[in-house]
Amino acid sequence: MKITLKDGNVIEYSKPLRVIDIAENISPGLARNACAAIVNGEEKDLRYLIEEDATLEIVPFGSKAGDHAFRHSSAHLMAQAVQRLYPGAKFAIGPAIEDGFYYDIEFEEPITQDDIPKIEEEMRRIVKEDIPIERYILSREEALKWAHDEGETYKAELISDLPEDAIISFYRQGDFTDLCAGPHLMSTGVIKAFKLTSLAGAYWRGDEKNKMLTRIYGVSFPKKKDLDEYLERLEEAKKRDHRKLGREMELFTFMDEGPGFAFFLPKGMVLKNTLMNYWRKVHDRYDYKEISTPIMLTRDLWETSGHWDHYRENIYTSVIDEQAYAIKPMNCPGAMLVYGAGQHSYRELPLRIAEVGLVHRHEMSGALHGLMRVRAFNQDDAHIFITLDQIRDEVENVVNLIDEVYKHFGFKYHVELSTRPEDSMGTDEEWNAAISGLKDVLENMGLPYEINEGDGAFYGPKIDFHLEDSIGRTWQCGTIQLDFQMPRRFNLEYIGADGERHMPIVIHRVAFGSIERFIGILIEHYAGKFPLWLAPVQVKVLPVSRNTEDYAQEVMSLLRSKGIRAELDDRDEKIGFKVRSAQMEKIPYSLILGQREADNRTVSVRILDEGEAGVQSLDEFVGEISGLA
């Protein structure tokens, strides 16, 4: 049999071999670092037996598939430790997640954070035992018997819900067995470094009507050094938590009267409006026309667009004059109506329509997380109506806009191309043409990208932009989606050069994404220390005593006349206290005004995180900062 490796090399073998044996044959180091494999495009165990010609990629930790296998095995490691310590525990689900893993467990008696160290200690014992991990398959009848015999009611429910033709696989490591599709590591001894990070409550299957389970979160790595670096980043992330900084900097708040609905305070509104002013300048330069569409539209519209079938569980509804309405969860259908309200010529295309619309989505209370996950937010959207031969140029134009925006904030990013999901609309021919078109653009622009199989929108494939912030975390924000379906559903047309009617293609495009979420990301990216142009308060004026308050008012007037966002701290406090307060509030510049400064019309400048910057004339300082802001 012939095995084609990722680099194109072909190795021939005379008999079937497991992936791990092939890895050993290639290099002992490769086998030592391997976590899983991709065989003919599918993720497989290292124990998977290859019996015929195949493509093979052996993946280590640090790759998407390798991380998944490592962390999924870590979830089983934790579950085995829990089972040993709490024999009556019942196990629900234990997946790998982006930064680690978790397991949802029903305990006979609630556990607390104080129980975590002994679970970790038992995990260490299991790692030292280096228990081989085995995979086996059962029939549905056998699998259900196992679940009932073991008292695993959640597993029984999961097995019952599997498709009739599903392969029901299990993984066993010593005295612990779990229902699981895998893949998993070869043994428990590979998981050298781990930490259980938190406890939370989680409803079974996310349904508030079901039992509340205990969710234990953890992280794991092949080396202690990697774990230590991760935990350091975690501590840094806690310091940067936008919820904490947003409260301290008086940017936004949440109230019991509106869970999941953000209240922006005056300084937060300055930040938000400054961000939107930048957004409008960029979009004006790229020739976008801004619109605003209603927050509530008839349910029929959402059925026409296809959103009702795909998002109805997240849509808030109402009834007006006995007609069903939906509060919009996204802006797309409104843009389709705006385009369809008039006649269009091919000469108008590309027609770029932008909207920052207020949308609402029902999120479970347990999923809410500051500005990152809310129930109402302003979505930065654009819909670009084009002809077939304009796809390449227009997608390149959008990539350039998104690239400009992210670099302006100091973000690096990587790109994923998401392909057709199972619940999509349209023909294979349209999807293949759309995917091919997006691939061509990325390759012609020299942009590296990864394929994210099956994660496209229901109406078309998409390019996703994943930002990397200042401490290495990634955030999915920008997206470019190619859509042949919605123009057809809304009967959209343009008059071509031939005088005939044609259907346009639509590009759905997001740069910031949710404005609220983007602000949360910016707060954490900058640790609240915004660049001068974005800072809600740019200058804090600090008179040393009552004697210099008149001069302080003069300084304030001059700064504000030049458009500088300044605040006066005229509290009857010592100057050291005022300086520390300005530092805590993350104000870029503080001006200390004593009697000498008042007599000479100067200012003593202090810069955030840099300290004293010397004395300048008032006019000189105002001139310099006006140029920077």
QUIPE-V937125 format. One line per field, one symbol per residue. ss: DSSP state (H for helix, E for strand, L for the rest). burial: # if it has 16 or more other C-alpha atoms within 10 Angstrom, else .. A space follows every 10 residues. Layout:
ss=???
burial=???
This chain:
ss=LEEEELLLLE EELLLLEEHH HHHHHHLHHH HHHEEEEEEL LEEELLLLEE LLLEEEEEEE LLLHHHHHHH HHHHHHHHHH HHHHHLLLLE ELLLLEELLE EEEEEELLLL LLHHHHHHHH HHHHHHHHHL LELEEEEELH HHHHHHHHHH LLHHHHHHHH HLLLLLLEEE EEELLEEEEL LLLLLLEHHH LLEEEEEEEE EEEHHHLLLL LEEEEEEEEE ELLHHHHHHH HHHHHHHHHH LHHHHHHHLL LEELLHHHLL LLEELHHHHH HHHHHHHHHH HHHHHLLLEE LLLLLEEEHH HHHHHLHHHH HHHHLLEEEE LLEEEEELLL LHHHHHHHHH LLLLEHHHLL EEEEEEEEEE LLLLHHHLEL LLELLEEEEE EEEEEELHHH HHHHHHHHHH HHHHHHHHLL LEEEEEEELL LLLLLLLHHH HHHHHHHHHH HHHHLLLLEE EELLLLELLE LEEEEEEELL LLLEEEEEEE EEELHHHHHL LLLEELLLLL EELLEEEEEE LLLEHHHHHH HHHHHHLLLL LLLLLLLLEE EEELLHHHHH HHHHHHHHHH HLLLLEEELL LLLLHHHHHH HHHHLLLLEE EEELHHHHHH LEEEEEELLL EEEEEEEHHH HHHHHHHHL
burial=#.##...... ......#.## ###......# #.#######. ..######.# ....###### #...###### ########## ###....### ######...# #######... .....#..## .###.##..# #.###....# ..##.##... .#####..#. .......### ###...#### .######### #.####..#. .###...... .######### ##....#..# ......#..# ###.##..#. ####.....# ##.##.##.# ##.##...## ..#....#.. ..#.#####. ##..####.. .#..##.... ....###### ######..## ...#.#...# ########## ###......# ########## #######... ##.###.##. ###.##.... ###.###### #..##..... #..##.###. ##......#. .#.####### #########. ...#.##### #######..# .#####.... .######### ########## ########## .######### #####..##. ##..##.##. ...####### ....#..##. .##.###### ####..##.. ########.. .....#.#.. ##..#....
